[in-house]
Amino acid sequence: MTLGLISFLSVCIFCIQVPQGQTGCAEVDSMTEAVAGESFTLGCISCKRREEVPASAIVSWHFKPPGDEEFIQIFLYRHPNPTILHEQFKERLEWQGTTGTKDVQVGTVFIHNVTHNDSGTYLCTFNRTLHLSLYDENVIINKEVELTVVDEANRELVAVISEIMMYVLIVVLQLWMFGVLIYCYKKISAENEAREARKAARSQNKLIDSKDPCDGVYLE
């Protein structure tokens, strides 16, 4: 329940940019903190501005360790083949992006068994070709991810706030339910009292109507 609420709040808090006219694709920033020894998802999404335009894209990932000035290419995806290009990430990178089409819009990769040496700057590049009716247009999109590797997961502010809100929501819902029960009880009681009052009034009217009209009349 907590993880679901965290995800919901994350979506509400972070800006999700959906290009005009684009359906089924939303650009969400990648997470930036990984835990050593675990797996981590390097997110990279590039949505087309016009979904109806056919396109093809090649995705490449580059890595720059802290203190270095140059990026080194570590991964390439050219449909349908993913290729790991650096020894440091050999057998540890897994393609988690778009499959089954050359029109790649999700270039996410999965890092297995993260180490502290994986800390640094990652550059995701979409080399997209838009196949227009009269000509082809080439577009290059770059997205950077600053990754920090820690020994233990830190509780982020979003997680703390979401947990507090979860308990507040539970208390509010319980108070609301209690209030609804009291309201319903009072309403039912009032209706029962009104019903009994109407019954008593009808009974009294019937008693009056059934009295002998000659009662109290004396002949001289």
C-alpha positions as CSV (number, residue, x, y, z in Angstrom):
1,M,0.0,0.0,0.0
2,T,2.8,2.4,0.9
3,L,4.7,1.7,-2.4
4,G,1.5,2.3,-4.4
5,L,0.9,5.6,-2.6
6,I,4.5,6.6,-3.1
7,S,4.2,6.0,-6.8
8,F,1.0,8.0,-7.0
9,L,2.5,10.9,-5.1
10,S,5.6,10.8,-7.2
11,V,3.4,11.1,-10.3
12,C,1.6,14.0,-8.8
13,I,4.7,15.8,-7.5
14,F,7.1,15.4,-10.5
15,C,6.3,17.1,-13.8
16,I,5.2,14.7,-16.4
17,Q,5.5,16.3,-19.8
18,V,3.2,14.9,-22.5
19,P,3.8,16.4,-25.9
20,Q,0.9,18.0,-27.7
21,G,-0.9,15.4,-29.9
22,Q,1.1,12.6,-28.3
23,T,-0.8,9.6,-26.8
24,G,0.5,6.6,-24.9
25,C,3.9,8.2,-24.1
26,A,5.0,10.4,-21.2
27,E,8.5,11.7,-20.5
28,V,9.4,10.9,-16.9
29,D,12.8,11.6,-15.4
30,S,15.0,8.7,-14.3
31,M,15.7,7.9,-10.6
32,T,19.2,9.0,-9.6
33,E,20.1,6.8,-6.6
34,A,21.1,3.2,-6.8
35,V,22.0,0.7,-4.0
36,A,25.3,-1.3,-4.4
37,G,24.7,-5.0,-5.1
38,E,21.2,-4.4,-6.3
39,S,19.7,-3.7,-9.7
40,F,18.8,-0.3,-11.1
41,T,16.7,1.1,-14.0
42,L,18.3,3.9,-16.0
43,G,15.2,5.6,-17.5
44,C,15.2,7.4,-20.8
45,I,12.1,8.3,-22.7
46,S,11.8,10.5,-25.8
47,C,8.3,11.0,-27.2
48,K,7.5,12.0,-30.7
49,R,5.7,15.2,-31.1
50,R,3.4,13.7,-33.8
51,E,2.5,10.1,-33.3
52,E,1.1,9.7,-36.8
53,V,4.5,10.4,-38.4
54,P,6.5,7.1,-39.0
55,A,10.0,7.1,-37.6
56,S,12.9,5.0,-36.7
57,A,15.4,5.6,-33.9
58,I,18.8,4.3,-32.6
59,V,19.5,4.6,-28.9
60,S,23.0,4.8,-27.4
61,W,24.2,5.2,-23.9
62,H,27.4,6.8,-22.8
63,F,29.1,6.9,-19.4
64,K,31.4,9.5,-17.7
65,P,33.0,8.6,-14.4
66,P,33.4,11.3,-11.7
67,G,36.4,13.5,-12.5
68,D,36.6,12.5,-16.2
69,E,35.9,14.9,-19.0
70,E,35.0,12.5,-21.8
71,F,32.1,10.1,-22.2
72,I,32.6,6.5,-23.3
73,Q,30.0,4.6,-25.2
74,I,28.7,1.6,-23.2
75,F,25.6,0.5,-25.0
76,L,23.8,0.7,-28.4
77,Y,20.3,-0.4,-29.5
78,R,19.6,-0.7,-33.2
79,H,16.4,-2.6,-33.7
80,P,16.3,-5.5,-32.9
81,N,19.8,-5.9,-31.5
82,P,21.1,-4.5,-28.2
83,T,24.9,-4.4,-27.9
84,I,27.0,-3.9,-24.8
85,L,30.1,-1.9,-25.8
86,H,32.2,-1.7,-22.6
87,E,33.9,-4.3,-20.4
88,Q,32.8,-2.6,-17.2
89,F,29.1,-3.3,-18.1
90,K,29.6,-6.7,-19.7
91,E,26.7,-9.0,-19.1
92,R,25.2,-6.4,-16.6
93,L,23.2,-4.2,-19.0
94,E,19.8,-5.3,-20.2
95,W,17.6,-3.5,-22.7
96,Q,14.2,-2.5,-21.2
97,G,13.1,-0.1,-23.9
98,T,10.8,-0.3,-26.9
99,T,10.8,-3.7,-28.7
100,G,9.1,-5.0,-31.8
101,T,9.5,-1.8,-33.8
102,K,12.1,0.6,-35.1
103,D,10.1,3.5,-33.8
104,V,11.8,3.5,-30.4
105,Q,10.5,6.0,-27.8
106,V,11.6,4.3,-24.6
107,G,15.4,3.8,-24.3
108,T,15.5,2.4,-20.8
109,V,18.3,0.0,-19.7
110,F,18.6,-2.1,-16.6
111,I,21.9,-2.4,-14.7
112,H,22.4,-5.6,-12.8
113,N,24.6,-5.9,-9.7
114,V,25.3,-2.2,-9.3
115,T,28.8,-1.3,-8.0
116,H,30.2,2.0,-6.7
117,N,32.2,2.3,-9.9
118,D,28.9,2.8,-11.7
119,S,28.5,6.2,-10.1
120,G,28.8,9.0,-12.6
121,T,27.0,10.7,-15.5
122,Y,25.0,8.7,-18.1
123,L,24.1,10.2,-21.4
124,C,21.2,8.7,-23.3
125,T,21.0,9.7,-27.0
126,F,18.1,9.2,-29.4
127,N,19.1,9.5,-33.1
128,R,15.7,9.6,-34.6
129,T,14.7,9.8,-38.3
130,L,11.3,11.1,-39.1
131,H,10.0,9.7,-42.4
132,L,8.0,12.7,-43.8
133,S,6.0,12.5,-47.0
134,L,8.6,14.6,-49.0
135,Y,11.8,14.0,-47.1
136,D,13.4,12.4,-44.0
137,E,14.3,14.6,-41.1
138,N,17.0,13.7,-38.6
139,V,16.5,14.7,-34.9
140,I,19.0,14.1,-32.0
141,I,17.8,14.1,-28.4
142,N,20.2,13.9,-25.4
143,K,19.2,13.2,-21.8
144,E,21.6,13.0,-18.9
145,V,21.2,11.0,-15.6
146,E,23.5,11.7,-12.6
147,L,23.7,8.4,-10.8
148,T,24.9,8.1,-7.2
149,V,25.5,4.6,-5.7
150,V,25.0,4.2,-2.0
151,D,25.5,1.3,0.4
152,E,21.9,1.6,1.8
153,A,18.8,3.1,0.4
154,N,18.0,6.5,1.8
155,R,14.5,7.4,2.7
156,E,13.6,10.2,0.3
157,L,11.4,13.1,1.3
158,V,8.6,11.9,-1.0
159,A,8.6,8.5,0.9
160,V,8.4,10.2,4.3
161,I,5.7,12.6,3.2
162,S,3.7,9.8,1.6
163,E,3.8,7.7,4.7
164,I,2.6,10.6,6.9
165,M,-0.2,11.3,4.4
166,M,-1.1,7.6,4.4
167,Y,-1.7,7.6,8.2
168,V,-3.5,11.0,8.0
169,L,-5.7,9.7,5.3
170,I,-6.5,6.6,7.4
171,V,-7.5,8.7,10.4
172,V,-9.6,11.1,8.3
173,L,-11.4,8.2,6.7
174,Q,-12.1,6.6,10.0
175,L,-13.5,9.9,11.4
176,W,-15.5,10.4,8.3
177,M,-17.0,6.9,8.6
178,F,-17.7,7.5,12.3
179,G,-19.5,10.8,11.4
180,V,-21.5,9.0,8.7
181,L,-22.6,6.4,11.2
182,I,-23.7,9.0,13.7
183,Y,-25.6,10.9,11.0
184,C,-27.3,7.8,9.7
185,Y,-28.3,6.8,13.3
186,K,-29.8,10.2,14.0
187,K,-31.6,10.2,10.7
188,I,-33.1,6.8,11.2
189,S,-34.0,7.6,14.8
190,A,-35.8,10.8,13.7
191,E,-37.6,8.9,11.0
192,N,-38.7,6.2,13.5
193,E,-39.9,8.9,15.9
194,A,-41.9,10.7,13.2
195,R,-43.4,7.4,12.0
196,E,-44.5,6.5,15.6
197,A,-45.9,10.0,16.0
198,R,-47.9,9.7,12.8
199,K,-49.2,6.3,13.9
200,A,-50.3,7.7,17.3
201,A,-52.0,10.6,15.5
202,R,-53.9,8.2,13.2
203,S,-54.9,6.0,16.1
204,Q,-56.2,9.0,18.0
205,N,-58.2,10.2,14.9
206,K,-59.7,6.8,14.5
207,L,-60.7,6.7,18.1
208,I,-62.4,10.1,17.9
209,D,-64.3,9.1,14.7
210,S,-65.5,5.8,16.2
211,K,-67.1,7.5,19.3
212,D,-71.0,7.4,19.4
213,P,-72.4,10.7,18.2
214,C,-75.2,10.3,20.7
215,D,-73.0,10.3,23.7
216,G,-73.7,13.2,26.0
217,V,-77.2,13.9,24.5
218,Y,-80.1,13.6,27.0
219,L,-83.8,13.6,26.3
220,E,-86.1,15.7,28.5
